[in-house]
Amino acid sequence: MPAARKINYLHLSTLIAVAILVGTEMVGASWAAGWALGGLLQLAPLVSHFLEAAFALCGFILLFYFMRTAVKHESIYK
């Protein structure tokens, strides 16, 4: 039976805080970029909303890769 690993709560709280901070900024900025391009190019509202959603999805994908790297560098377990 493998030994149980203990969770380092300091590192866990750091990763949660980083996910909230960076996630809000990254997804918000990408969503705003879709909104700005839709307005700048005077696209129809439906097309503009689609562009916002596509950019927000890109933001979530970037957040996923960022957090994956952060977890590799900031181990949760002791």
Phi and psi restraints in degrees (value plus and minus 20) as a CYANA .aco file:
   2 PRO   PHI     -90.2   -50.2
   2 PRO   PSI     130.6   170.6
   3 ALA   PHI     -90.2   -50.2
   3 ALA   PSI     120.4   160.4
   4 ALA   PHI     -92.9   -52.9
   4 ALA   PSI     115.0   155.0
   5 ARG   PHI    -113.5   -73.5
   5 ARG   PSI     123.0   163.0
   6 LYS   PHI    -111.9   -71.9
   6 LYS   PSI     125.8   165.8
   7 ILE   PHI    -106.9   -66.9
   7 ILE   PSI     112.9   152.9
   8 ASN   PHI    -109.5   -69.5
   8 ASN   PSI      82.5   122.5
   9 TYR   PHI     -90.1   -50.1
   9 TYR   PSI     -44.5    -4.5
  10 LEU   PHI     -85.7   -45.7
  10 LEU   PSI     -66.0   -26.0
  11 HIS   PHI     -87.5   -47.5
  11 HIS   PSI     -57.7   -17.7
  12 LEU   PHI     -83.9   -43.9
  12 LEU   PSI     -63.8   -23.8
  13 SER   PHI     -86.8   -46.8
  13 SER   PSI     -54.1   -14.1
  14 THR   PHI     -83.6   -43.6
  14 THR   PSI     -64.9   -24.9
  15 LEU   PHI     -85.8   -45.8
  15 LEU   PSI     -57.1   -17.1
  16 ILE   PHI     -86.2   -46.2
  16 ILE   PSI     -63.1   -23.1
  17 ALA   PHI     -83.4   -43.4
  17 ALA   PSI     -60.9   -20.9
  18 VAL   PHI     -85.7   -45.7
  18 VAL   PSI     -60.0   -20.0
  19 ALA   PHI     -83.1   -43.1
  19 ALA   PSI     -60.7   -20.7
  20 ILE   PHI     -88.5   -48.5
  20 ILE   PSI     -68.3   -28.3
  21 LEU   PHI     -85.5   -45.5
  21 LEU   PSI     -75.0   -35.0
  22 VAL   PHI     -88.4   -48.4
  22 VAL   PSI     -57.6   -17.6
  23 GLY   PHI     -83.4   -43.4
  23 GLY   PSI     -62.9   -22.9
  24 THR   PHI     -82.7   -42.7
  24 THR   PSI     -64.9   -24.9
  25 GLU   PHI     -88.4   -48.4
  25 GLU   PSI     -64.7   -24.7
  26 MET   PHI     -89.2   -49.2
  26 MET   PSI     -68.1   -28.1
  27 VAL   PHI     -89.7   -49.7
  27 VAL   PSI     -60.1   -20.1
  28 GLY   PHI     -84.0   -44.0
  28 GLY   PSI     -62.6   -22.6
  29 ALA   PHI     -87.4   -47.4
  29 ALA   PSI     -59.7   -19.7
  30 SER   PHI     -90.1   -50.1
  30 SER   PSI     -57.4   -17.4
  31 TRP   PHI     -84.4   -44.4
  31 TRP   PSI     -63.1   -23.1
  32 ALA   PHI     -85.0   -45.0
  32 ALA   PSI     -53.4   -13.4
  33 ALA   PHI     -85.4   -45.4
  33 ALA   PSI     -60.3   -20.3
  34 GLY   PHI     -84.2   -44.2
  34 GLY   PSI     -61.3   -21.3
  35 TRP   PHI     -83.6   -43.6
  35 TRP   PSI     -63.3   -23.3
  36 ALA   PHI     -86.1   -46.1
  36 ALA   PSI     -61.9   -21.9
  37 LEU   PHI     -86.3   -46.3
  37 LEU   PSI     -59.0   -19.0
  38 GLY   PHI     -82.5   -42.5
  38 GLY   PSI     -60.8   -20.8
  39 GLY   PHI     -93.0   -53.0
  39 GLY   PSI     -59.5   -19.5
  40 LEU   PHI     -85.3   -45.3
  40 LEU   PSI     -60.0   -20.0
  41 LEU   PHI    -108.3   -68.3
  41 LEU   PSI     -19.1    20.9
  42 GLN   PHI      31.8    71.8
  42 GLN   PSI      31.9    71.9
  43 LEU   PHI    -101.6   -61.6
  43 LEU   PSI     142.1   182.1
  44 ALA   PHI     -84.2   -44.2
  44 ALA   PSI     132.1   172.1
  45 PRO   PHI     -76.6   -36.6
  45 PRO   PSI     -59.3   -19.3
  46 LEU   PHI     -84.8   -44.8
  46 LEU   PSI     -62.3   -22.3
  47 VAL   PHI     -86.6   -46.6
  47 VAL   PSI     -59.5   -19.5
  48 SER   PHI     -83.2   -43.2
  48 SER   PSI     -62.2   -22.2
  49 HIS   PHI     -85.7   -45.7
  49 HIS   PSI     -57.4   -17.4
  50 PHE   PHI     -83.9   -43.9
  50 PHE   PSI     -61.6   -21.6
  51 LEU   PHI     -84.1   -44.1
  51 LEU   PSI     -61.3   -21.3
  52 GLU   PHI     -80.5   -40.5
  52 GLU   PSI     -65.1   -25.1
  53 ALA   PHI     -85.5   -45.5
  53 ALA   PSI     -58.9   -18.9
  54 ALA   PHI     -85.6   -45.6
  54 ALA   PSI     -62.3   -22.3
  55 PHE   PHI     -87.6   -47.6
  55 PHE   PSI     -58.9   -18.9
  56 ALA   PHI     -83.6   -43.6
  56 ALA   PSI     -58.9   -18.9
  57 LEU   PHI     -81.8   -41.8
  57 LEU   PSI     -60.8   -20.8
  58 CYS   PHI     -81.6   -41.6
  58 CYS   PSI     -58.4   -18.4
  59 GLY   PHI     -82.8   -42.8
  59 GLY   PSI     -61.6   -21.6
  60 PHE   PHI     -85.9   -45.9
  60 PHE   PSI     -57.1   -17.1
  61 ILE   PHI     -86.0   -46.0
  61 ILE   PSI     -63.2   -23.2
  62 LEU   PHI     -82.6   -42.6
  62 LEU   PSI     -59.4   -19.4
  63 LEU   PHI     -83.2   -43.2
  63 LEU   PSI     -60.5   -20.5
  64 PHE   PHI     -78.9   -38.9
  64 PHE   PSI     -68.5   -28.5
  65 TYR   PHI     -88.4   -48.4
  65 TYR   PSI     -55.5   -15.5
  66 PHE   PHI     -82.8   -42.8
  66 PHE   PSI     -67.0   -27.0
  67 MET   PHI     -88.4   -48.4
  67 MET   PSI     -54.2   -14.2
  68 ARG   PHI     -82.1   -42.1
  68 ARG   PSI     -61.7   -21.7
  69 THR   PHI     -89.3   -49.3
  69 THR   PSI     -60.1   -20.1
  70 ALA   PHI     -83.0   -43.0
  70 ALA   PSI     -59.7   -19.7
  71 VAL   PHI     -87.5   -47.5
  71 VAL   PSI     -52.8   -12.8
  72 LYS   PHI     -86.4   -46.4
  72 LYS   PSI     -56.8   -16.8
  73 HIS   PHI    -106.9   -66.9
  73 HIS   PSI     -46.8    -6.8
  74 GLU   PHI    -137.9   -97.9
  74 GLU   PSI      66.2   106.2
  75 SER   PHI     -84.1   -44.1
  75 SER   PSI     116.7   156.7
  76 ILE   PHI     -99.1   -59.1
  76 ILE   PSI     -49.6    -9.6
  77 TYR   PHI    -114.7   -74.7
  77 TYR   PSI     129.1   169.1
